[in-house]
Amino acid sequence: MPPPPPPPPPAEAVASMLSPGARPRDSKINRDLLSVLEAPSLLYFGLLGLAILGVVQAVATLAYQTYVGLGIAGYQLPIFWGVYIVTFVFWVGIAHAGTLISAILYLFRAQWRNAINRGAEAMTVFAVLTAALFPLIHIGRIWKFYFLIPYPNQRGLWVNFKSPLLWDVFAVNTYMTISIVFFYVGLIPDLAIARDRATGWRKLLYGALSLGWQGTSRQWKAHNRTVLHLSGLATPLVLSVHSVVSWDFAVSIVPGWHATIFAPYFVAGAIFSGFAMVLTVMIPVRRIFGLEAYITDYHFENMSRFILLTSLIVGYAYASEYFIAWYSGVEAERTAFFLRAFGPYAISTWIMIICNAVLPQLLWIKRLRTNVPFLFVLAFTINIGMWFERYVIIIGSLSREYIPDTWGLYVPSPAELSILVGSFCWFSMFFLIFLKIFPVVAIAEVKELAIHEKAHGGAH
């Protein structure tokens, strides 16, 4: 009879193995994952320079728009929500994958999340910061932004707390706060590891941010409890934030918007686009920094399964919208959806359907779920498709409401497209800077997974 497997290490042993003073068997993990923080290459400087250049041109365009007014945007009656609100909804959706991977999968003890959660959390923070810019850009008179804050009753402006536009203020700001706290708390053990191996300004930075972490059993117990509580707080936010954003549309009577399916439809779409962005970001990071041993095909396959699942939900929502519009017998609904598919925005609609509902079905093929170049191209096309989804929903409905005499045709202006490109550069700039300051893979959690696999015979 074979001998019984060895018992798992006690909590004190795990704590000591995860402490900043790593054992020799942990030194390779430290060396590999901290190597990303080493001196930047010319490729890195080139990418960062392009991102900064994109941000500068967007800021210049925004300054010009602020000076001459929103007339340079493509708005015309009856379309006064354009690229800026489309992009706001897009970036809020992108922010959902980080919380899903970090919070919900943590609660379900899905250990495969450990190698990708740090990058997803950083992506969440930067995506929310990007999204928060667009309501300010959209109002035109940016110096009046304080009217968005729900406190001005003493000035005689009575806030409509029943408006979902006000709910957005609470939902997005709460989500941003929890995301930043969650991101920082998870970083603390890794900052301590980096602190003990850094010199100069980095040692001072990591020493201050690690809050005196020494990796004791008491500290790990408090840390795990904090992460658990934050996960419990963040989980309902995944459902609530994009539900609130969807109610911006659903509580109206605009054709194509007044639907009860919008909340789950938007949440599924947000998770769908968020996972696609995680792949878009982490595949180049894995390749450039040689992290194939830590971000493996196993991680990509699991993310591909999530993408496939949410693609099916999104495709079902598309079909439901068209079926209900036909079945309702309401002429305005039928006309709105017919013109989406065969009207002036038909190209955008079919890009949306093909990229989001058709192409992801290739992930039923197991070989493609672990084909990294294919996944990168697919994730990129999904991001394009999800931006066009928001474009079709917003522009397609606003341009074709109840009275044909008021119908208009919206064409994005060069100024709007410039700021749209600048938003992607803004996001990329933050992520590139993050790569060289903080560990992009959670070192302590990778070690914990390695301990678990060793204790349980290599099981995931």
N, C-alpha and C positions, 0 to 999 in steps of 0.2 A: 504494500500500500504506500503510495507516495506521501511524503511528509506534508503536513498542513502548511498553507501559505503563511508567511510571516505576518504578524499583526501590523496594522498601520502605525506610523510613528505617533507618539503622544503630542499634545498641543505644544508643549515646551520645545520639543525637538523641531517641530515644524517652524515655530517662531524663530528659533536660532538659525535654521537653515535659510529663512527669509530675511534675516537681519542684514543691515548694511555691511557688516563684516562677513562677506560671503565665504563659505567653505571652498576648498580647492575645486570640488566638482561643480560649483556654481560659477567659477571664474569665466568659463567659456561663454555662458549665457550673458554675463555682465559685459564681457569684451565685445561680443557680437552685437548686442543691442545698443550699447553705448557708442559703438563705432559710428553710428549715424550722426552723432554730435560732433564728429571731428571736422577739421578744416574744410570749408566748402570747396567744391570743384568749379571749374569754369562753366560746366553745364548748369550747375546750380545758380551761379551768378547770372548766367544768361537768362534762365527762366524767371528769376526774381526781378531782373531788370525789365523784362517784357511785362511782367505783372504790374510793376510800379509805373511803367510807361502807360499802360492801359488805364490805371487809376488816375494818373495825371490828366490824360485827355478827357476822362469822364468828369473830373472835377472842373476842368475848364469849360466843358459843355454845360454843366450844371450852373456855373457862375454866369455864363451868357444867358441861359434860360431864366435865371433869377432876375437878371437885369432887364431883359426885354419882355418877359412874361411867358406864360404857358402857350401863347399863340404859336410858338414854333413847334409845339407837339402836334400830333396828328388828330387831335380831338375835333369833332364837329358834331352838331346836333344829329342824333340823340346820344352820341357815344362820348361819355366823359370819364369812363374807366378804360384805360388803354394798357400799353406795355408796362407801365409802372405798377399797376395793381396786378396784372398777370404775373410779373416777376416777383412781387411780394408773396403771392400765394405759392409760387414755385419754390422759393427759398424756405418758406415755412415748412413746406412738405419735405424738402431735403433734410431738414433738421430732425426728422422723426426717427431715422434709422439709428442714430447714436443712442437715444434713450431706449429704444426697443432692445438693441443689442446689450446695452449696459444694465438696464433696470429689469425689463421683463425676462430676458434670458437668464439674468442672475437669479431671479426669484425661482425660475424653473431649473436652476442648476445645470444649465447647458454649458458645459465646460469648454466647448469649442469656441466660445466667444472670446476667450482670454487673449488671444493673439491679435484680435482686430478691434477690441472695444476701445482702446485708447485713441486710435485714429478716428473711430466713429464718434467718440465723445468730442474730440477737438473739432471735427467737421460740424457737429451739431452747434457748438458755440459760435463758430465763425459763420455758419449759415443763418443763425438767428440774428447775429449782428448785421449781416448783409440785408436780411429781410426788413429789419427795423428801420433802415434808411429810406425805404420806398414810400411809406406814408408821408414822410417829410418831403420827399421829392415831389410827390403827387400833389400836395397842397399848393405848390408854386411859391407862395410867400412863406419861405422856410422860417422866417423870424416869428411867425404866428404859431409855431408848433405847440406852444404851451396850451392852446385851446384843445389839443387832443387829450390833455391830462384831466382826469375827472375831479378837479377841485375848484372851479371858478365860480361857485354859487355866490360868493361874497361880492362878485362884480355884477350880479344881476343876470348872469347867463345860466339858466337852469338846465342842467344836464339831463338828457333823456337816458336814464339808466336801463330802459327797456330796449335800447338799440343794440344790435349785435356789433355795431362798429365800436361801441364803448366796451363791449365784452372783449373785443380783440385786445384792447389796451391791457386789461387784467390778464387775459390768457397768455398773450405773448410775453409780457413782462414776467409773469410768474414762471413760465416755461424757461425763459432765459436765465432767471435767477437760480432755479433748481439745476439747470444744466451746467452752469458755471461752478456751482458748489460741488455737484457730483463729479465733475471733471477734476477739480482741485483736490478733493478728498482722495480720489483714486491715485493721484500723482504723488502723494506724500511719501509712501515707502520708496518709490523709485527716485524721488529727489534726494532722499537720504543716501541711497546707493551711489548716485552720481556725485553727491557732496563729498563722499569719502575718497573719490577718485579724481576730483577736479582740483584745479589750481586757479589762482587769480580771481577775476571777477565772477567766474562761474561758481567757485567755492563759496564766495560771499552770498551770491544769489540763491544757490541751492541750500545753503545753511539757514538763510532767513526763511525760505519757503517751506523747508522740511519740518519746521516747528519743533526742533529738538528730538526728532524721531530716532529711537535706538533699537527698535524691533523687539521690545520685550513682550512677554505674554500678555501683560495688562494692556499695552498699547494695541496689540493685534486684536484683542477682544473688543476694545472700544472702537477700533477701526471697522471691524466686521459688523458690529452692531450699527454703526453710523451708515455704512453702505447699505445695509438691509433696510433701515428706516428711510433713507433717501430713495431707494428703489421702490418702496411702497408709496412714497409721495409722487414719484415721477411717473409711475405706471398709469394712473388715471389721466395724467396730463397728455400722454400720447393720444388718448382717445378724445380728450376734451378740446385741445388746442385747435386741431384741424376741423373738429366738429363745429366749433365756434366760427372759424373762418368760413365753413360751408354755409352756416346760417346767415352770413352776410348776404348771400344770394337767396337761400331757400325761403326766408321770411317775406320776400317780395312777391309780387304777382307778375313778374316778367316772364314771358314764355320761355320754357326751357330751364327755369330756375326754381319754380315753385314745386319742389318735389321732396318727399319724405326720405328718399334714398340718399340724399346728398351727404349726410353725416358719415355713414359707413363707407360710402363711395369715396369721399375725400380722404378718409383715414387710410383706407386700403391703398389709394393712389399715392399718399404721402409715404407710406412704408415702402411701396414699390419703387418710387423714385429715390428714396433715401438709400435703400440697399444698392441700387444701381450706381449712385454716387460714391458709396463706399468702395465698390469694385473699381470705379473709374479712378479713384485716388490711390487706393492701396496696391493695385497691380503695378503701376510704375514705381511706387516706393519699394515694393518687394524686389523688383528687378534691378533698380539702380543701386540699392544698398545691400544687395545679396542676402535677403532675409528669407530665402526659400525654405530654410530649415524650421522657421517659426511661423510664417504665414504659408500654409501648405495647401495642396489641392483639396484636402479634407475641408478646410475652411471655405474655400471657394464653392465646393459642391453644396455645402449647407446653405450658403447665401443664395446660390442658384435655386435651391428648392423654395426658399422664401420668395424669391422673385417670381418663380413659376406659379406659386400659390396666389400671390397678390395679383399677378397678371390675369389669372382666371377670374378673380373677383372683379377686377376692373373691366374685363371683357364682358362679364355678366351684367355689370352696371350699364355699359354702353348699350347692350342689347335691350335691357329693361327700359331704358329711356326711350328708345325708338318704338318699342312695342307699346308702352303706355301712351306715348304721344298719338300713335295710330288708334289704339283701342279707346282712348278717351272721347274721341269724336269732337274735340275742341279744335276749331279751325286754326286758331293762333298757334297752338302747340304743334299741330301737324305741319303747318307752314314753316315754323321755326326749324324743326328737325329736317324737313325736306330740303330747305335751303342750306342747312349745315352740310348736308351730304352732296348736294348738286348745285348750290348757289355760288356766290362770289368767294366764299371761304372753303370751298370743297377741297382744295389742295391741302389746307391745314387739317381738315377733318380726316382725310385719308392718311396723312402722315401720322396723325394721332392713333388711328385704328391699327395701322400696319406695325408701327413701332411698339405699341403698348399691348396689343391683344394678339397679334399674329406672330411676329418674330420670336417672342419669348417662348412660344410653344416648342421651339427647337430644343429647349432644355429638357424635354422628355427623354432625349437621347443622352444616356449617361456619359458617353465619351465627350460630348460637348460641354457637360457641366464641369469638367475639369480641364477643358482646353482654354488655356489662359488668354491667348490672342483673341479667340472667338468671344470670350466673356468680356474682354475690354471693349471690343467693337460693339457688342450687344448692349453693354451698359451705357456706352456713349449714345447710341441710337435711342435708348429708353429715355435718357435725359432730354433729348431733343423732342421725343414724342410727348413727354409729360409737360414740357413747356407749351407745346402746341395744344395740349388738352385744355389747359387753363385759358389759352388764347381763344380757342373755339367756344368754350363755355361763356366767357365774358363778352367777347366782341360779337360772336354769332347771335347772342340773344339781344344785346343792347341795340344792335343795328337793325333788327327786324322785330319790332314790338307790334302793338295792335293796329296802329294807324299807318297804312302804307305811305301816306303823304309825308310822314316824318322819317321814313327810312333813310339811312345814310350808309356810306361806304367808308370804312376806316382803313387807312394805310399808315403804318408806323413811319414817323419822320426820322431823318438822319440823327437828330438830337436824341430821340428815344432809343434808337439802336446803339448810339454811342454810349449812353449810360447803361444800357443792358450789357454790353461787352465789358464796360467798366466794373459792373457788379461781379462778373466772373473773375476778373483780374483782382478785385478787392478780396474775394474769397481765397484765391490762389496765393496772393501775397501773404495773408495771415497764415495759411497752412505751410507755406515754404519757410517762413520765419520760425514757426512752431517746430518744424523738423530739426532745426539746428540748435534749439534751446532746450527742448524737453524730449524725453524718450517717446518714440512713436508707438512702441509696443510695451505693454505693461510687464516690466521685468519681474516683479514680485509674483504676479499671477501666472506667468509662464513657469516660474520655478515651482509654484504650488502645484501646477498641473503635472510638472515633471515628477514631483514627489508622489503625487497620487498614482501616476502611471507605474512608477517603480514599485509602489506598495501593492498595487493590484494587478500586477503582471502586464503592464502596458496598455490597459484598457483606457478608452477615451473618457 
